Amino acid sequence: MFKKTLHRQLYLSYLLITLLSLGAIGGYTVSALHHFYNEQTSADLESRARLIQHQVSHHFASANIPALKRLAETLGQSGAQRVTLILPDGTVAGDSEENPARMDNHADRPEVKEALAGETGSSVRYSQTVKANLMYVALPVNPGAQLLGVVRLSIPLTVIDETLKGMLWQIILAGLLIALAATPVSLYISRRISRPLSEMKDNAERIASGQLDSRIRVEGPDDVVRLAEALNQMAVQLDDRIHTVTAQRNEQEAILSSMVEGVVAVDSNQNVLSLNRAAANLLGIQAGFAQGQPVQMVIRNTQLQEFVKKALISPETVEQDIVFHRGENEQVLKVIGTALRDFKQTAIGAVIVLNDITRLKRLENMRRDFVANVSHELKTPITSIKGFVETLLSGAMQKPEDGKRFLEIVAGQADRLNAIVDDLLVLSRLEQDAEKVEIVIENSGLKPVLEMAIQACAPKASEKTVRVDLNCPESIAARINPQLLEQAVINLVDNAIKYSLPSTQVRVEATLDNGEITVAVTDEGRGIAKEHFPRLFERFYRVDSDRSREMGGTGLGLAIVKHIAQVHGGSVSVDSSVGKGSTFRIHLPASHSA
């Protein structure tokens, strides 16, 4: 099938118009010539009939039939036409080409009827006598008031038809020649008109494909030039708008991508329209996979699915805390949902904002536990002090031995209260100084700090016959605050001595590996079960509360160690086996040699 291009349609249209015009002109010309020849022939026959009318009038008057027959034959041979002489009753008196005796009555012939009525009659019809189309002209013979007869002349139209047929072929041939001549002209004109439009079409396709810098340069009619200018202007405006929309989209994507909060947009059918990177990370999904998918396939949490439904139908902003289970861990998200509306304020979906409040919840729980633990830790010695004081006041002071023993217990509980307050102050100062960056950090060798810590714990170790060994190369150095790090090591060594059996060993070892310094304190005590590891460094957390209090612990020592390690940019860890002992480690970033 041929493509209906503008060029082809214009060319075929021009050619068809040319052929139709030539056909119409040719047809009209042939028709006009046919009419002209007929009229000329009719006028010629009428003139001849009038000449014959005078010659035969006296024969009609005398009713000389033989003479009329001979005269008809003579006139027909001399004039190259058929002559028929008819009596008033329609009887043929003489005919130049047929025996009158064998001819029908002609009173019903159209031209004869008109002649018998006293008028000039004419007609064209097929003659059964001569087997050809003839033109007939009949005149009345009436020199006076009485009709004497009719003179009818006829001539075959074969010559006229052949002449007109020849002219028709000439006209057809001329038309074909003109059409052939018009073909290149039509082709040229159609190309001239269609070429600019074709160029505009190609340029429009380039614009549609994204080549918005493409411009049309055409010459031609003013209308075509104005159309090209309009397309160029449209491309400029489209380019500006696309750049504006692209810039706005990039800004929105940059803002959404940089947000800590997750943002999910859904349509009214609960299909995901878009979501940012934070939302994908919080929900544990891939952003590319989620877009366009139903919420039920993307979010595997029934609470959040129900929340999305609620946000879609609620006229107000809705909020809810939703818990996600990530293996053994829990993640708490604060979810805020509001309706998504178009420029007509019609609800078309909802926007869901996700905020990870797991750490806040954990801190809130820790604060609640801390308050409870502080209250418990302080209440125990206070209760004990109050009880013994009341005992003393009720009469125990009268017994010196009991009074002294009770006062020693009160003094011990007071010392415990003082130790708890001192440790709380230390923790508070560590946190405040870390936030204000007031802790002085310097490059220092590690071994002297460890030696000072071991020396501070020597009396307790000697009292319990526990040997403390140190293994630290002289070359290990770090950026530390010596007093704070010493306090941390003292806490670890003191705990190791406290929970070690008599005549055992505590090892303090410092190593440098892959840019990290590790200070490890290992004892041979009864060890700690693994379920306690995650909370060992929390404030007031105790593996064995009664035993810890009996040994004078405040429950804050390991928390202080953790904060000191964090102040130095490090961390803490623990390994332990029940019945085999424990190893507590402080991990610090390495520095150059001291």
ZIRAQUI-V403169 format. One record per pair of residues at least 4 apart in sequence whose ideal C-beta (glycine too) atoms are under 8 Angstrom apart, sorted by the first residue. I is the first residue (numbers start at 1). J is the second residue. Records with the same first field share a line. If there is no record, write none. Layout:
BEGIN
I->J, J
END
This chain:
BEGIN
2->8
3->8
4->8, 9
5->9, 194, 198
6->10, 193, 194, 197, 198
7->11, 190, 191, 194, 195, 198
8->12, 190
9->13
10->14, 186, 189, 190, 193, 194
11->15, 186, 187, 190
12->16
13->17
14->18, 182, 185, 186, 189, 190
15->19, 179, 182, 183, 186
16->20
17->21
18->22, 178, 179, 182, 186
19->23, 175, 179
20->24
21->25
22->26, 175, 178, 179
23->27, 175
24->28
25->29
26->30, 168, 171, 172, 175
27->31
28->32
29->33, 167, 171
30->34, 164, 167, 168, 171
31->35
32->36
33->37, 164, 167
34->38, 160, 164
35->39
36->40
37->41, 160, 163, 164
38->42, 124, 135, 157, 160
39->43
40->44
41->45, 135, 155, 157, 160
42->46, 122, 135, 137
43->47
44->48
45->49, 81, 122, 135, 137, 153, 154, 155
46->50, 120, 122, 137, 139
47->51
48->52, 79, 81, 153
49->53, 137, 138, 139, 151, 152, 153
50->54, 139
51->55
52->56, 75, 83, 151, 153
53->57, 139, 141, 151
55->71, 75
56->60, 68, 71, 85, 141, 149, 151
57->61, 141, 143, 148
58->62
59->64, 67, 68, 71
60->68, 85, 87, 141, 148, 149
61->143, 148
62->67
64->68
65->69, 93, 94
66->70
67->71
68->72, 85, 93, 94
69->73, 85, 93, 94, 100
70->74, 94
71->75, 85, 94
72->76, 83, 84, 85, 93, 94, 95, 96
73->77, 83, 94, 96
74->78
75->79, 83, 96
76->81, 82, 83, 95, 96, 97
77->96
79->83, 153
80->155
81->96, 153, 154, 155
82->95, 96, 97, 130, 134, 153, 154, 155
83->94, 95, 96, 151, 152, 153
84->92, 94, 95, 96, 106, 151, 152, 153, 154
85->92, 93, 94, 95, 149, 150, 151, 152
86->90, 91, 92, 93, 106, 112, 115, 138, 149, 150, 151, 152
87->91, 92, 93, 149, 150
88->116, 147, 148, 149, 150
89->105, 107
90->105, 106, 107, 108, 112, 116
91->100, 105, 106
92->100, 103, 105, 106
93->100, 149
94->100
95->99, 100, 103
97->129, 130
98->102, 103, 129
99->103
103->129
106->112, 152
107->112, 113, 116
108->112, 113
109->113, 123, 136, 138, 152
110->114, 121, 123, 125, 136
111->115, 121, 122, 123, 136, 137, 138, 152
112->116, 121, 138, 150, 152
113->117, 121
114->119, 120, 121, 122, 138
115->119, 120, 121, 138, 139, 140, 150, 152
116->140, 147, 150
118->140, 142, 147
119->140
120->137, 138, 139
121->136, 137, 138, 139
122->135, 136, 137, 138
123->135, 136
124->133, 134, 135, 136, 157
125->133, 134, 136
126->132, 133, 134
127->131, 132, 133, 134, 154
130->134, 156
132->156, 157, 158
133->156, 157, 158, 161
134->154, 155, 156, 157
135->154, 155, 157
136->152, 153, 154
137->152, 153, 154
138->150, 151, 152, 153
139->150, 151, 152
140->147, 149, 150
141->147, 148, 149, 150, 151
142->146, 147, 148
143->148
157->161
158->162
159->163
160->164
161->165
162->166
163->167
164->168
165->169
166->170
167->171
168->172
169->173
170->174
171->175
172->176
173->177
174->178
175->179
176->180
177->181
178->182
179->183
181->185
182->186
183->187
184->188
185->189
186->190
187->191
188->192
189->193
190->194
191->195
192->220
193->197, 220
194->198
195->199, 218
196->200, 218, 219, 220, 224, 228
197->201, 224
198->202
199->203, 216, 218
200->204, 216, 218, 227, 228, 231
201->205
202->206
203->207, 214, 215, 216, 231
204->208, 231
205->209
206->211, 214
207->211, 212, 214, 231, 234, 235, 238
212->235, 238, 239, 242
213->235, 239
214->235
215->232, 235
216->228, 231, 232
217->228
218->224, 225, 228
219->225
220->224, 225
221->225
222->226
223->227
224->228
225->229
226->230
227->231
228->232
229->233
230->234
231->235
232->236
233->237
234->238
235->239
236->240
237->241
238->242
239->243
240->244
241->245
242->246
243->247
244->248
245->249
246->250
247->251
248->252
249->253
250->254
251->255
252->256
253->257, 276
254->258
255->259
256->263, 276, 277
257->276, 277, 278
259->263, 276, 278
260->278, 355, 356
261->278, 353, 354, 355
262->275, 276, 278, 279, 280, 281, 282, 283, 333, 353, 354, 355
263->275, 276, 278, 279, 351, 352, 353, 354
264->272, 274, 275, 279, 283, 351, 352, 354
265->272, 273, 274, 275, 340, 349, 350, 351, 352
266->270, 271, 272, 273, 295, 308, 312, 340, 349, 350, 352
267->271, 273, 348, 349
268->312, 347, 348, 349
269->294
270->294, 295, 296, 308, 309, 312
271->292, 293, 294, 295
272->290, 291, 292, 293, 294, 295, 298
273->291, 349
274->291
275->279, 280, 283, 287, 290, 291
276->280, 287
277->281, 287
278->282, 354
279->283, 287, 354
280->284, 285, 286, 287, 290
282->331, 333, 354, 356
283->298, 299, 354
284->326
285->289, 290, 298, 299
286->290
287->291
289->293, 298
290->298
293->297, 298
294->298
295->299, 305, 308
296->305
299->304, 305, 308
301->305, 322, 324
302->306
303->307, 320, 322, 323
304->308, 322, 335
305->309
306->310
307->311, 318, 320, 322, 335, 337, 352
308->312, 337, 350, 352
309->313
310->314, 318, 337
311->318, 337, 338, 339, 350, 352
312->339, 347, 349, 350
314->318, 337, 339
315->339
317->336, 337, 338
318->336, 337, 338
319->334, 335, 336, 337
320->334, 335
321->332, 333, 334, 335, 357
322->332, 333, 335
323->330, 331, 332, 333
324->330, 331, 332, 333
325->329, 330, 331
326->330, 331
330->358
331->356, 358
332->356, 357, 358, 361
333->354, 355, 356, 357, 358
334->354, 355, 357
335->352, 353, 354, 355
336->352, 353, 355
337->350, 351, 352, 353
338->350, 351
339->347, 349, 350, 351
340->347, 348, 349, 350, 351
341->345, 346, 347, 348
342->346, 348
357->361
358->362
359->363
360->364
361->365
362->366
363->367
364->368
365->369
366->370, 538, 539
367->371
368->372
369->373, 538, 540
370->374, 539, 540
371->375
372->376
373->377, 539, 540, 541, 555
374->378, 424, 540
375->379
376->380, 540
377->381, 420, 540, 554, 555
378->382, 417, 420
379->383
380->384, 549
381->385, 413, 414, 416, 417, 420
382->386, 413, 417
383->387
384->388, 409, 410, 413
385->389, 410, 413, 414, 417
386->390
387->391
388->392, 406, 407, 409, 410, 413
389->393, 410
390->394
391->396, 406
392->396, 397, 403, 406, 407
393->397
395->399
396->402, 403, 406
397->403
398->403
399->403
400->404
401->405
402->406
403->407
404->408
405->409
406->410
407->411
408->412
409->413
410->414
411->415
412->416
413->417
414->418
415->419
416->420, 552, 554
417->421
418->422
419->423, 552, 554
420->424, 554, 556
421->425
422->426
423->427, 554, 556, 557, 560
424->428, 556
425->429
426->430, 487, 556, 560
427->431, 539, 556, 559, 560, 563
428->432
429->433
430->434, 439, 484, 560, 563, 564, 567
431->435, 563
432->436
433->437, 438, 439, 567
434->439, 563, 566, 567
439->481, 484, 567
440->481
441->479, 480, 481, 568
442->479, 480, 481, 482
443->477, 478, 479, 591, 592, 594
444->448, 449, 477, 478, 479, 480, 482, 594
445->449, 474, 476, 477, 594
446->450, 472, 476, 477, 478, 480, 510, 517, 519, 594
447->451, 470, 472, 473, 474, 476, 510
448->452, 482
449->453, 480, 482, 485, 486, 489
450->454, 470, 472, 489, 508, 510, 519
451->455, 470
452->456, 482, 486
453->457, 486, 489, 490, 493, 508
454->458, 468, 470, 489, 493, 508
456->486, 490
457->461, 468, 490, 493, 494, 497
458->462, 468
459->463
460->464, 494, 497, 498
461->466, 467, 468, 497, 506
464->497, 500, 502
465->502, 503
466->497, 500, 502, 503, 504, 505, 506
467->504, 505, 506
468->493, 497, 505, 506, 507, 508
469->505, 506, 507, 508
470->508, 509
471->507, 508, 509, 510
472->476, 508, 509, 510
473->510, 512
474->594
475->593, 594
476->510, 511, 512, 517, 590, 593, 594
477->591, 592, 593, 594
478->517, 568, 588, 589, 590, 591
479->568, 589, 591
480->484, 485, 568, 588
481->485, 567, 568
482->486
483->487
484->488, 564, 567, 568
485->489, 564, 568, 586
486->490
487->491, 560, 564
488->492, 560, 561, 564, 565, 586
489->493, 508, 519, 521, 586
490->494
491->495, 557, 558, 560, 561
492->496, 521, 561, 584, 586
493->497, 506, 508, 521
494->498, 557
495->499, 523, 553, 557, 558, 584
496->500, 506, 521, 522, 523, 525, 582, 584
497->506, 523
498->551, 553
499->523, 525, 526, 551, 582
500->504, 506, 523, 524, 525, 581
501->524, 525
504->523, 524, 525
505->524
506->521, 522, 523, 524
507->520, 521, 522
508->519, 520, 521
509->519, 520, 522
510->517, 518, 519, 520
511->517, 518, 520
512->516, 517, 590
513->518
515->589, 590
516->587, 588, 589, 590
517->587, 588, 589, 590
518->585, 586, 587, 588
519->585, 586, 588
520->583, 584, 585
521->583, 584, 585
522->581, 582, 583
523->581, 582, 583
524->580, 581
525->581, 582
526->578, 579, 581
527->576, 577, 578, 579, 580, 581, 582
528->532, 533, 536, 543, 574, 576, 578, 582
529->543, 576, 578
530->576
532->536, 541, 543
533->574, 576
535->541
536->541, 543, 558, 574
537->541, 558, 559, 561, 562, 572
538->559
539->555, 556, 559
540->555, 556, 559
541->555, 558
542->548, 549, 553, 555
543->548
544->548
545->549
546->550
547->551
548->553, 555
549->553
553->557
556->560
557->561
558->562, 572, 584
559->563
560->564
561->565, 572, 584, 586
562->566, 572
563->567
564->568, 586
565->570, 571, 572, 586, 587, 588
566->570, 571
568->588, 589
569->588, 589
570->586, 587, 588, 589
571->587
572->584, 585, 586, 587
573->584, 585, 587
574->582, 583, 584, 585
575->582, 583, 585
576->580, 581, 582, 583
577->581, 582
END
